[in-house]
Amino acid sequence: MPYNSSKWALHKYYSRSSNLRMYLPPTAILSKKTLSSFLSRYSSVYIKPDREHTGTGIIRAWKKGARYSFVKVKGKKKYSRSAKGLYNRIRKSNGSGRHIIQKTIPLAKVNGRRFDIRVMMMRNASGNWEYAAMLAKVAGKGSIISNVRRGGGYALKVESALAHSLSKKKRAEVKQRLIRLGYQISNHFNHFKRRSQLGIDFAVDESGRIYLIEVNHEVPSHVLFLRLKDKSYFHNIRRLARAYKKRK
């Protein structure tokens, strides 16, 4: 198990699970070859620094006709006439460190803005994983990322976000599947007792299909849940954190 912050290492780790593999979007290490290949197969891709978090340096790229375009976080659209030129521009913008490239997931939207879902899993007083809370992170205006602080977005109850595309019955089914996946993913960390909390980011498309985007295992944000009007989610996270700390 990759006990570090590498997105690529975690992707490979979860790919080995037959239960979780189906939830992962197509992903590779960024190179000239993979950029060209992904853009020929998919209408849009996301490019992410391997060890950066909170939305830092994320780029969305796509091809339309003979022209290539990309946007970094929420900046201006930039163009290139070739995949090679696009690669060079991305490297100039983000540096030479390792990046991953992923197929863009067709995220469901709230009033035209994409959102993903953060599920918090915490170890309880017994040291066992317990579902704590979830919320929807809605992208800010003109932003390609859902990170609330960096992208200028906002937090919303999951039920409210899913209501824009799914029926009441389907919303309940999606929430239960997210919680079950939260437990499955958390159980992969059982050998690493120092990890006591996970912030798992999922995407849901307009049909209710779920994708696993990222597992944040290095102190995922609690205060994100204070952005909800209902503070019970935040209080439950803090309650579990205190209980686990006293146990130690």
N, C-alpha and C positions, 0 to 999 in steps of 0.2 A: 504493500500500500504506500503510495507517495505521500509522505508526511510533510508536505510543503505546500506552497501556494501556487504551484504550476497548474494552469488550466489544462494543458495538454496531458500531463501525468494523471490528473484526476479523470479526464475523459477516457484515457486508455484503461484506467482501473475499473471504471464503471462499465466499460464496453465488454469486460470479461464476464459480467453478470447477464445470464440469459433473461432474467426478469426485468433488468433495467435497460438493456441494449436498445430495445425498441423505442425508448423514449428519447434517445439521443439524436440530435440533428447531425447530418453528415459533416465531418470535421477533419481537418488536416493541418499540418504545419505549413505556414505561408511560404511560398517560393514562387518564382516566375511561372513554373510549371503548374502548380496547384491553383494559382490565381487564374491563369488562362483556362484551365480545365473546369474549375468551378463556375466561372462566368459563362462558359459555353453550355453548361448543364442547367444552371439555375438563373433565374431572372435577377437575383440580388444576393449579395453575401455580406457577412459581417467579419471584420478583421479586428482581432483583439490582442493587445500585448499579453504575453503568456503569464506574467507575474504581477500585473497591475490590477487594481480593483477599484470600486466606486465609480466605474464608468470611464476611468482615465484612458485617453488615447484610442477609444473605440471608433472605428471607421465603418461606414456602410458604403459599398461599391456596387455598381451595376452597369450593364451594357444596354444601350438603346441604339439600334441601327449599327452604324460603324463607330459610334462615339462612346467612350468610357467616362463614367462620372464617379465622384466620391464626395462624401461629407464626413467631417470629423466632429463627433459629439453633437454640436449644434452650430457649426460654422457655415461658411458660404460653400456652395457647390463648386467643385473644381473638375476640370475636364482633361482628357487625354485622347489621342488618336489611336492608341494601340495598348494592348495588355502590358507590353514591356514598359511603355511610357507610364502607364498607370502604376505599375509596380515601383518604378523609380520615384515617382511622386509620393507614394505611400511611405517608402523608405526615407525619403528626405523629410517628410513630416513627422515620422514616428521613430526614426533611428533604426539601427541594425539588429537590435535584440530580437529574440524569438517571439513570433506572433503565431496565432492560430487563425484559420479561416473556416467559417461555418456558413452553411446554407441559411439564408434568411427565413425565419419562421413566420408564417402568415398570422401574426398576432391578432387576436380580437381587439376591438377598439371601444373607447368611450368618447362619444362626440368627436369622432375622427382621429383620436389620439390613441396610439398603441399602449397596451399595458401588459405587465407580467405580474406574477404572484410570488410573494415571499412567504415561505412556510418556516416557522421557527420550531425547532426541536431542541429540547433541553433534557439534561439528565436530572432526575428528581432526587429526593432524599435517600432513596434506595440505590441510587447509581444507575437506574434504568432510564432508557430514553422515553420521553413523554412529549406528545404534541402540546405546544404551548399557545400558538396563535398563527394567524395568517392575515395578509392584507394584499391589496392590489396597488402596484406602483404605476401610476399613469404618467406617460411621457409629457414633458413640457412642450410648449408651442415651438415648432421648428426643430425639436430635438430628436435625435435618432436613438437615444438611450432612455431607459426608464429610471435611472438613478435620480431620486427626487431632488437631492441637494444640488448635484452638478448639472442636471438637465432642466431644472426649473419646473419639475412636475409636482404632483401631489399624491397623497395616499387616499385610498378609498376602501370601504368594506368590499370583500370579495363578492358577496351576494349582489351588491349594487353594480359592480363592474360587469359581472357575467350576465346581469339582467338585460344588457344591451344587445345580446346575441343569443342567449339560451333560455329555454323554458324553465319554470320553477323546478320541475322534476329533474331536468338535465343539470341544473345548477347544483342541486343536492347531490347528484351522482358524482359530478366533477369534484366537489369538495371532499367527499368521502374517499375518492381515488387519490386525491392529493395527500390526504392524511395517511392512507395506507402506504403510498410511495415514500412519504416522510419517514415512516418506521423502517421500511426496507433499506433506504439509503443510510439512515442512522446506524442500523445494525452492522454496516460495513466498517464502522468506526469503533466497534466494540473492543478491538485489540489495542486501541489507543486511548487509555483512560484519561489522559490529560485533556482531551477534547470533550468539553461538557456542553457545548451548544453549537448548533448548526443553523445557518440561514440559507435555506434551499430555494433557489429561484427557478420557477417553472413558467412556461408559456402555455397558453391555451388558445387554440384557434377558434374561428367562429362556429365550427361544428362540435367543439368540445374536446377535440383531441389534445392530449397533454404532451409537452416536450420538457425534458430536463435541460436547463440552460447552464446552471452553475451551482456548486456547493461552496458556500462561504463558511470556512471552519476556523478562521482566525478572528475571533471576537466580532461576530456579526452585530450590527447596530440594534440596540434596544430602543433608542430614542425615536427611531423611525416610526414606531407604533404610537408615539405621543401625537403624531400628526392626525390620528383618527379622533373623531369627536368622542367616540366610546373609548374610555381609558382602561376598560377592564382587560383588554388584550395586553397592554403594557404592564398592568399590575400582576397579571398571571405570569408573565415572563420574569418579572422581578422576584415574585414569590418563589418560583422554581429555582432561580439563581441563588437566592438566600438559603433555601433548604439544602441545596447541594453543597454550598460553601460551608455550612454548619456541620454537615456530614464529614467533611474533610478534617 
